[in-house]
Amino acid sequence: MISSIGIMIVLVNLIAILFGNDTKMVQQSIQKVYRYHELLITQTQLIQFFIGTFF
């Protein structure tokens, strides 16, 4: 179990090095995006937030 956690840490960091840590977003024309000052929240993120919060 400890080795699997170590492998996960290595893989996550390797992916971060290769693709970067910035959040990638699908084109705004495909999904609805809500803006609040500099904050961008997609409809999918809102659905995930409410399902995670209330269920």
C-alpha positions in Angstrom: 0.0 0.0 0.0 2.8 2.4 0.8 4.5 1.7 -2.5 1.3 2.4 -4.4 1.1 5.8 -2.7 4.7 6.5 -3.7 4.0 5.5 -7.3 0.9 7.8 -7.4 3.0 10.7 -6.1 5.6 10.1 -8.8 3.0 9.8 -11.6 1.1 13.0 -10.5 4.4 15.0 -10.4 5.5 13.6 -13.8 2.2 14.6 -15.3 2.5 18.0 -13.8 5.9 18.4 -15.3 4.8 17.3 -18.7 1.5 19.1 -19.0 1.8 21.9 -16.3 -0.3 22.6 -13.2 -2.6 25.1 -14.9 -6.2 24.2 -15.0 -7.2 23.3 -18.6 -10.7 24.4 -19.7 -12.7 23.3 -22.7 -13.6 26.0 -25.1 -16.1 28.4 -23.6 -18.5 27.9 -26.5 -18.9 24.2 -25.6 -20.0 24.7 -22.0 -21.5 27.5 -20.0 -19.0 29.6 -18.0 -19.9 31.8 -15.1 -17.6 34.8 -14.4 -17.2 36.5 -11.1 -14.4 39.1 -11.3 -11.3 37.0 -12.3 -12.9 33.7 -11.2 -14.2 31.4 -14.0 -16.6 28.6 -13.0 -17.9 26.1 -15.5 -21.3 24.5 -15.3 -19.7 21.1 -14.8 -17.7 22.4 -11.8 -20.9 23.7 -10.2 -22.6 20.4 -10.7 -19.7 18.5 -9.2 -19.6 20.9 -6.3 -23.3 20.5 -5.4 -23.2 16.8 -5.8 -20.1 16.5 -3.6 -21.6 18.9 -1.0 -25.1 17.5 -0.7 -24.6 13.7 -1.4 
